[in-house]
């Protein structure tokens, strides 16, 4: 799996002008809070208290920093293909180590880490099962999170254009994600879905009218997902996270 062509794309994403970089940093920090909620919830269900954590595709380190703030995950490490993102993440003293990698191979022995995290990574790579298999080799347990984008809303041209703009190569549903886990030689042992909190829906809303529309959108989506999750998945994008273990575990 050759990911070298992705490096310039993500270097550009992490090398924005100051005003844009500030907005993107706040957006990633907001997203990190939800991702950390999911990591903790899934580990709690399985009774896991990891003493070492590796985030594969750690970006600027926002999620690792949020886990450190919560005193969760033990000693925190990350790998990332983007030079620009690694430079930012290495500036976070709370992260024990951040390394460049080639997008597939992890230069560590088997079972080096108690927990691996691939949060919003698999949809960005050409061969997600291969990357997950490598993470499973390096970690005792792996948490995967992806957006479920096989739905009516995501089929719209504007949504497809946005997905391509942010680097999505895969458009997954829950069954496909679980199949990737199985293909990587692992089994899903716990899972959850999130239609996203109000703060996420309102992040880019500036005017009172925009905030009102975002609030209404959040209320409709969260209510429908609570009452009829399968229907919600067919209509709009929700985030899906699962804890994966080797079958013997």
Secondary structure, DSSP 4 states (H G I P E B T S, - for coil): ---HHHHHHHHHHTS--HHHHHHHHHHHHHHHHHHHHHHHHHHHHHT---SEEEEET-TTSHHHHHHHHTT-SSEEEEEES-HHHHHHHTT-TTSSEEEE--SS---S-TT-EEEEEEES-GGGSS-HHHHHHHHHHHEEEEEEEEEE--STGGGSHHHHHHHHHTT----B-HHHHHHHHHHTTEEEEEEEEE---HHHHTTT--SHHHHHHHHHHHHHHHHHHHH-HHHHHHHS-EEEEEEEEETT-
